Structure formats: C-alpha cells, structure tokens
C-alpha cells in the first residue's frame, strides 16, 4: 500500500491566521484513492525552516 504525508508551508497556517483547507481536501482524496495518509505537517515559510 502506498503511504503519503501532506506538508503545508506557510507561517499563516502555524499562527492560526488561516485554516489549511487544502490539506483537508487532499487528505480526503488520498484516502478515497486507497493511499494510507501517515502525517499532516505544517512548516513556516521561513527559508531556514524549509532547509532543515
């Protein structure tokens, strides 16, 4: 079985300024397609955060 992780990038997501509706949509589509979703993560859009 295929496995997946969704990684959302954006400081606005982490601070709660916006709701990550894209991750929710993608998660539903992955599960409907038979793909095992293991994680949903969010990371700041700060370049240092993206490189680590």
N, CA, C and O atoms as a CHARMM CRD file, in Angstrom:
* protein
*
  208
    1    1 UNK  N      0.84400  -1.19000   0.00000 PROA 1      0.00000
    2    1 UNK  CA     0.00000   0.00000   0.00000 PROA 1      0.00000
    3    1 UNK  C      0.88600   1.25000   0.00000 PROA 1      0.00000
    4    1 UNK  O      1.87900   1.32500   0.72400 PROA 1      0.00000
    5    2 UNK  N      0.51400   2.20500  -0.80900 PROA 2      0.00000
    6    2 UNK  CA     1.25300   3.46700  -0.85300 PROA 2      0.00000
    7    2 UNK  C      0.96100   4.28800   0.40000 PROA 2      0.00000
    8    2 UNK  O     -0.14200   4.25500   0.94500 PROA 2      0.00000
    9    3 UNK  N      1.98100   5.02600   0.84100 PROA 3      0.00000
   10    3 UNK  CA     1.84300   5.90000   2.00300 PROA 3      0.00000
   11    3 UNK  C      2.15600   7.32600   1.57900 PROA 3      0.00000
   12    3 UNK  O      2.91600   7.55000   0.63700 PROA 3      0.00000
   13    4 UNK  N      1.56300   8.29500   2.28400 PROA 4      0.00000
   14    4 UNK  CA     1.77100   9.69900   1.93100 PROA 4      0.00000
   15    4 UNK  C      1.84400  10.56500   3.18000 PROA 4      0.00000
   16    4 UNK  O      1.36200  10.19700   4.25100 PROA 4      0.00000
   17    5 UNK  N      2.45600  11.71900   3.00700 PROA 5      0.00000
   18    5 UNK  CA     2.45900  12.77300   4.01900 PROA 5      0.00000
   19    5 UNK  C      2.13000  14.07700   3.30700 PROA 5      0.00000
   20    5 UNK  O      2.62900  14.33500   2.21200 PROA 5      0.00000
   21    6 UNK  N      1.30200  14.88600   3.92000 PROA 6      0.00000
   22    6 UNK  CA     0.99600  16.21500   3.40200 PROA 6      0.00000
   23    6 UNK  C      1.82300  17.20900   4.20500 PROA 6      0.00000
   24    6 UNK  O      1.75800  17.22500   5.43400 PROA 6      0.00000
   25    7 UNK  N      2.60200  18.03800   3.51300 PROA 7      0.00000
   26    7 UNK  CA     3.38900  19.07900   4.16800 PROA 7      0.00000
   27    7 UNK  C      2.87600  20.42300   3.67300 PROA 7      0.00000
   28    7 UNK  O      3.02800  20.76400   2.50000 PROA 7      0.00000
   29    8 UNK  N      2.27200  21.17500   4.57000 PROA 8      0.00000
   30    8 UNK  CA     1.75800  22.50800   4.23800 PROA 8      0.00000
   31    8 UNK  C      2.80300  23.54000   4.64000 PROA 8      0.00000
   32    8 UNK  O      3.38400  23.45900   5.72200 PROA 8      0.00000
   33    9 UNK  N      3.03500  24.50400   3.76600 PROA 9      0.00000
   34    9 UNK  CA     4.04600  25.52200   4.01900 PROA 9      0.00000
   35    9 UNK  C      3.37200  26.87800   4.16100 PROA 9      0.00000
   36    9 UNK  O      2.63600  27.31600   3.27700 PROA 9      0.00000
   37   10 UNK  N      3.63600  27.54200   5.29600 PROA 10     0.00000
   38   10 UNK  CA     3.09900  28.88400   5.49300 PROA 10     0.00000
   39   10 UNK  C      3.02800  29.27000   6.96000 PROA 10     0.00000
   40   10 UNK  O      2.45100  28.54900   7.77400 PROA 10     0.00000
   41   11 UNK  N      3.61000  30.39400   7.28700 PROA 11     0.00000
   42   11 UNK  CA     3.57200  30.89600   8.66200 PROA 11     0.00000
   43   11 UNK  C      2.14500  31.19400   9.10200 PROA 11     0.00000
   44   11 UNK  O      1.82200  31.08400  10.28500 PROA 11     0.00000
   45   12 UNK  N      1.29200  31.57200   8.15400 PROA 12     0.00000
   46   12 UNK  CA    -0.10200  31.89300   8.47600 PROA 12     0.00000
   47   12 UNK  C     -0.85200  30.67500   8.99700 PROA 12     0.00000
   48   12 UNK  O     -1.75500  30.80600   9.82300 PROA 12     0.00000
   49   13 UNK  N     -0.48600  29.50500   8.52300 PROA 13     0.00000
   50   13 UNK  CA    -1.11600  28.26900   8.99000 PROA 13     0.00000
   51   13 UNK  C     -0.71300  28.00800  10.44000 PROA 13     0.00000
   52   13 UNK  O     -1.55200  27.68300  11.28100 PROA 13     0.00000
   53   14 UNK  N      0.57900  28.15500  10.71900 PROA 14     0.00000
   54   14 UNK  CA     1.07900  27.88000  12.06700 PROA 14     0.00000
   55   14 UNK  C      0.54600  28.86100  13.10100 PROA 14     0.00000
   56   14 UNK  O      0.31900  28.49100  14.25300 PROA 14     0.00000
   57   15 UNK  N      0.34500  30.10800  12.69300 PROA 15     0.00000
   58   15 UNK  CA    -0.12300  31.12200  13.64400 PROA 15     0.00000
   59   15 UNK  C     -1.63900  31.10200  13.81500 PROA 15     0.00000
   60   15 UNK  O     -2.17700  31.78800  14.68400 PROA 15     0.00000
   61   16 UNK  N     -2.32200  30.32400  12.99600 PROA 16     0.00000
   62   16 UNK  CA    -3.77500  30.24700  13.09400 PROA 16     0.00000
   63   16 UNK  C     -4.50800  31.35400  12.35700 PROA 16     0.00000
   64   16 UNK  O     -5.72300  31.48700  12.50300 PROA 16     0.00000
   65   17 UNK  N     -3.79300  32.15800  11.56200 PROA 17     0.00000
   66   17 UNK  CA    -4.42800  33.22700  10.79400 PROA 17     0.00000
   67   17 UNK  C     -5.33100  32.67100   9.70500 PROA 17     0.00000
   68   17 UNK  O     -6.35100  33.27100   9.36600 PROA 17     0.00000
   69   18 UNK  N     -4.95000  31.51800   9.15500 PROA 18     0.00000
   70   18 UNK  CA    -5.77900  30.87000   8.13800 PROA 18     0.00000
   71   18 UNK  C     -5.93700  29.39000   8.47800 PROA 18     0.00000
   72   18 UNK  O     -5.10100  28.81200   9.17400 PROA 18     0.00000
   73   19 UNK  N     -6.99600  28.79300   7.99000 PROA 19     0.00000
   74   19 UNK  CA    -7.23400  27.36500   8.15400 PROA 19     0.00000
   75   19 UNK  C     -6.73500  26.64800   6.90600 PROA 19     0.00000
   76   19 UNK  O     -7.00200  27.07700   5.78300 PROA 19     0.00000
   77   20 UNK  N     -6.02400  25.57500   7.10800 PROA 20     0.00000
   78   20 UNK  CA    -5.45400  24.82700   5.99000 PROA 20     0.00000
   79   20 UNK  C     -6.50700  23.89800   5.38300 PROA 20     0.00000
   80   20 UNK  O     -6.51500  22.69700   5.65300 PROA 20     0.00000
   81   21 UNK  N     -7.38300  24.45500   4.57300 PROA 21     0.00000
   82   21 UNK  CA    -8.43000  23.65400   3.93200 PROA 21     0.00000
   83   21 UNK  C     -7.87000  22.78700   2.80700 PROA 21     0.00000
   84   21 UNK  O     -8.46900  21.77100   2.45400 PROA 21     0.00000
   85   22 UNK  N     -6.72900  23.17900   2.24100 PROA 22     0.00000
   86   22 UNK  CA    -6.13300  22.37500   1.17100 PROA 22     0.00000
   87   22 UNK  C     -5.70200  21.00800   1.68500 PROA 22     0.00000
   88   22 UNK  O     -5.91300  19.99900   1.01100 PROA 22     0.00000
   89   23 UNK  N     -5.09800  20.96300   2.87600 PROA 23     0.00000
   90   23 UNK  CA    -4.66000  19.68500   3.43800 PROA 23     0.00000
   91   23 UNK  C     -5.85900  18.77400   3.68000 PROA 23     0.00000
   92   23 UNK  O     -5.78600  17.56900   3.44200 PROA 23     0.00000
   93   24 UNK  N     -6.94600  19.34300   4.14500 PROA 24     0.00000
   94   24 UNK  CA    -8.16200  18.56900   4.38100 PROA 24     0.00000
   95   24 UNK  C     -8.67900  17.97500   3.07300 PROA 24     0.00000
   96   24 UNK  O     -9.02700  16.79500   3.02000 PROA 24     0.00000
   97   25 UNK  N     -8.73000  18.77700   2.03400 PROA 25     0.00000
   98   25 UNK  CA    -9.20100  18.32600   0.71900 PROA 25     0.00000
   99   25 UNK  C     -8.30300  17.21400   0.17300 PROA 25     0.00000
  100   25 UNK  O     -8.78900  16.17800  -0.28100 PROA 25     0.00000
  101   26 UNK  N     -6.99300  17.44300   0.22200 PROA 26     0.00000
  102   26 UNK  CA    -6.04500  16.45400  -0.30000 PROA 26     0.00000
  103   26 UNK  C     -6.11900  15.16100   0.50200 PROA 26     0.00000
  104   26 UNK  O     -6.04600  14.07300  -0.07000 PROA 26     0.00000
  105   27 UNK  N     -6.26400  15.26800   1.82100 PROA 27     0.00000
  106   27 UNK  CA    -6.36300  14.07900   2.67200 PROA 27     0.00000
  107   27 UNK  C     -7.54400  13.21300   2.25900 PROA 27     0.00000
  108   27 UNK  O     -7.41100  11.99600   2.13600 PROA 27     0.00000
  109   28 UNK  N     -8.68700  13.83000   2.04500 PROA 28     0.00000
  110   28 UNK  CA    -9.86700  13.07400   1.62600 PROA 28     0.00000
  111   28 UNK  C     -9.62700  12.36500   0.29700 PROA 28     0.00000
  112   28 UNK  O     -9.99400  11.20100   0.13600 PROA 28     0.00000
  113   29 UNK  N     -9.01600  13.06000  -0.64800 PROA 29     0.00000
  114   29 UNK  CA    -8.76400  12.46600  -1.96600 PROA 29     0.00000
  115   29 UNK  C     -7.77200  11.30500  -1.87600 PROA 29     0.00000
  116   29 UNK  O     -7.94100  10.29000  -2.55100 PROA 29     0.00000
  117   30 UNK  N     -6.74500  11.45300  -1.04700 PROA 30     0.00000
  118   30 UNK  CA    -5.77500  10.37100  -0.89200 PROA 30     0.00000
  119   30 UNK  C     -6.43200   9.12000  -0.31700 PROA 30     0.00000
  120   30 UNK  O     -6.23600   8.01600  -0.82500 PROA 30     0.00000
  121   31 UNK  N     -7.20900   9.30000   0.74300 PROA 31     0.00000
  122   31 UNK  CA    -7.88600   8.16600   1.38000 PROA 31     0.00000
  123   31 UNK  C     -8.86700   7.51500   0.41300 PROA 31     0.00000
  124   31 UNK  O     -8.95000   6.28900   0.34700 PROA 31     0.00000
  125   32 UNK  N     -9.61200   8.32500  -0.33600 PROA 32     0.00000
  126   32 UNK  CA   -10.54200   7.78500  -1.33400 PROA 32     0.00000
  127   32 UNK  C     -9.81700   6.97200  -2.40300 PROA 32     0.00000
  128   32 UNK  O    -10.38300   6.04200  -2.97700 PROA 32     0.00000
  129   33 UNK  N     -8.55800   7.33000  -2.66600 PROA 33     0.00000
  130   33 UNK  CA    -7.76400   6.63800  -3.68500 PROA 33     0.00000
  131   33 UNK  C     -7.03800   5.41700  -3.13000 PROA 33     0.00000
  132   33 UNK  O     -6.30900   4.73900  -3.85400 PROA 33     0.00000
  133   34 UNK  N     -7.23900   5.13900  -1.84100 PROA 34     0.00000
  134   34 UNK  CA    -6.60600   3.96900  -1.24400 PROA 34     0.00000
  135   34 UNK  C     -5.18900   4.20000  -0.77000 PROA 34     0.00000
  136   34 UNK  O     -4.45800   3.24300  -0.51300 PROA 34     0.00000
  137   35 UNK  N     -4.79000   5.44200  -0.65100 PROA 35     0.00000
  138   35 UNK  CA    -3.44400   5.77500  -0.18200 PROA 35     0.00000
  139   35 UNK  C     -3.50400   6.02400   1.31800 PROA 35     0.00000
  140   35 UNK  O     -4.36700   6.75400   1.80500 PROA 35     0.00000
  141   36 UNK  N     -2.57300   5.40700   2.04500 PROA 36     0.00000
  142   36 UNK  CA    -2.52800   5.49900   3.50100 PROA 36     0.00000
  143   36 UNK  C     -1.84800   6.80800   3.90800 PROA 36     0.00000
  144   36 UNK  O     -0.63700   6.96000   3.74800 PROA 36     0.00000
  145   37 UNK  N     -2.62300   7.73800   4.42700 PROA 37     0.00000
  146   37 UNK  CA    -2.08000   9.02300   4.86500 PROA 37     0.00000
  147   37 UNK  C     -1.50000   8.85400   6.25900 PROA 37     0.00000
  148   37 UNK  O     -2.22200   8.54300   7.20600 PROA 37     0.00000
  149   38 UNK  N     -0.18500   9.06200   6.38400 PROA 38     0.00000
  150   38 UNK  CA     0.51600   8.85600   7.64400 PROA 38     0.00000
  151   38 UNK  C      0.58100  10.12900   8.48600 PROA 38     0.00000
  152   38 UNK  O      0.39600  10.07300   9.70200 PROA 38     0.00000
  153   39 UNK  N      0.83900  11.27400   7.85700 PROA 39     0.00000
  154   39 UNK  CA     1.04200  12.52100   8.59000 PROA 39     0.00000
  155   39 UNK  C      0.50400  13.71000   7.81000 PROA 39     0.00000
  156   39 UNK  O      0.44100  13.69700   6.58100 PROA 39     0.00000
  157   40 UNK  N      0.11900  14.73500   8.55700 PROA 40     0.00000
  158   40 UNK  CA    -0.11900  16.06400   8.00400 PROA 40     0.00000
  159   40 UNK  C      0.74300  17.00400   8.83100 PROA 40     0.00000
  160   40 UNK  O      0.57200  17.10300  10.04600 PROA 40     0.00000
  161   41 UNK  N      1.67000  17.69700   8.17300 PROA 41     0.00000
  162   41 UNK  CA     2.60700  18.58200   8.85500 PROA 41     0.00000
  163   41 UNK  C      2.49200  19.99100   8.31000 PROA 41     0.00000
  164   41 UNK  O      2.03700  20.20400   7.18600 PROA 41     0.00000
  165   42 UNK  N      2.91300  20.95500   9.12500 PROA 42     0.00000
  166   42 UNK  CA     2.98000  22.34700   8.67800 PROA 42     0.00000
  167   42 UNK  C      4.33700  22.90400   9.07300 PROA 42     0.00000
  168   42 UNK  O      4.85500  22.61100  10.15100 PROA 42     0.00000
  169   43 UNK  N      4.90200  23.70500   8.19000 PROA 43     0.00000
  170   43 UNK  CA     6.20200  24.31600   8.43800 PROA 43     0.00000
  171   43 UNK  C      6.13800  25.78500   8.04300 PROA 43     0.00000
  172   43 UNK  O      5.40900  26.16200   7.12600 PROA 43     0.00000
  173   44 UNK  N      6.90300  26.60000   8.74200 PROA 44     0.00000
  174   44 UNK  CA     6.96600  28.03000   8.44300 PROA 44     0.00000
  175   44 UNK  C      7.54000  28.25100   7.04700 PROA 44     0.00000
  176   44 UNK  O      8.29100  27.41900   6.53800 PROA 44     0.00000
  177   45 UNK  N      7.18500  29.36900   6.43600 PROA 45     0.00000
  178   45 UNK  CA     7.76400  29.67800   5.12500 PROA 45     0.00000
  179   45 UNK  C      9.09100  30.42900   5.25500 PROA 45     0.00000
  180   45 UNK  O      9.58800  30.98900   4.27800 PROA 45     0.00000
  181   46 UNK  N      9.65200  30.43800   6.44000 PROA 46     0.00000
  182   46 UNK  CA    10.98200  30.99100   6.66500 PROA 46     0.00000
  183   46 UNK  C     11.99900  30.08500   5.96300 PROA 46     0.00000
  184   46 UNK  O     11.97800  28.87100   6.16500 PROA 46     0.00000
  185   47 UNK  N     12.89000  30.65700   5.14100 PROA 47     0.00000
  186   47 UNK  CA    13.84300  29.82400   4.38900 PROA 47     0.00000
  187   47 UNK  C     14.66000  28.87100   5.26500 PROA 47     0.00000
  188   47 UNK  O     14.93200  27.74400   4.85000 PROA 47     0.00000
  189   48 UNK  N     15.05600  29.29800   6.46400 PROA 48     0.00000
  190   48 UNK  CA    15.82600  28.41600   7.34700 PROA 48     0.00000
  191   48 UNK  C     14.99800  27.20100   7.75800 PROA 48     0.00000
  192   48 UNK  O     15.52200  26.09000   7.83800 PROA 48     0.00000
  193   49 UNK  N     13.72000  27.40600   8.01600 PROA 49     0.00000
  194   49 UNK  CA    12.84300  26.29800   8.40000 PROA 49     0.00000
  195   49 UNK  C     12.67500  25.31100   7.25400 PROA 49     0.00000
  196   49 UNK  O     12.61400  24.10100   7.47400 PROA 49     0.00000
  197   50 UNK  N     12.60000  25.82000   6.04400 PROA 50     0.00000
  198   50 UNK  CA    12.40000  24.95200   4.88500 PROA 50     0.00000
  199   50 UNK  C     13.63000  24.09700   4.59300 PROA 50     0.00000
  200   50 UNK  O     13.50800  22.98500   4.07900 PROA 50     0.00000
  201   51 UNK  N     14.80400  24.61000   4.91700 PROA 51     0.00000
  202   51 UNK  CA    16.03400  23.87800   4.63300 PROA 51     0.00000
  203   51 UNK  C     16.37100  22.84000   5.69100 PROA 51     0.00000
  204   51 UNK  O     17.17400  21.94100   5.43800 PROA 51     0.00000
  205   52 UNK  N     15.77900  22.94700   6.86000 PROA 52     0.00000
  206   52 UNK  CA    16.13900  21.99600   7.93000 PROA 52     0.00000
  207   52 UNK  C     15.24400  20.78300   7.96000 PROA 52     0.00000
  208   52 UNK  O     15.42500  19.90300   8.80100 PROA 52     0.00000
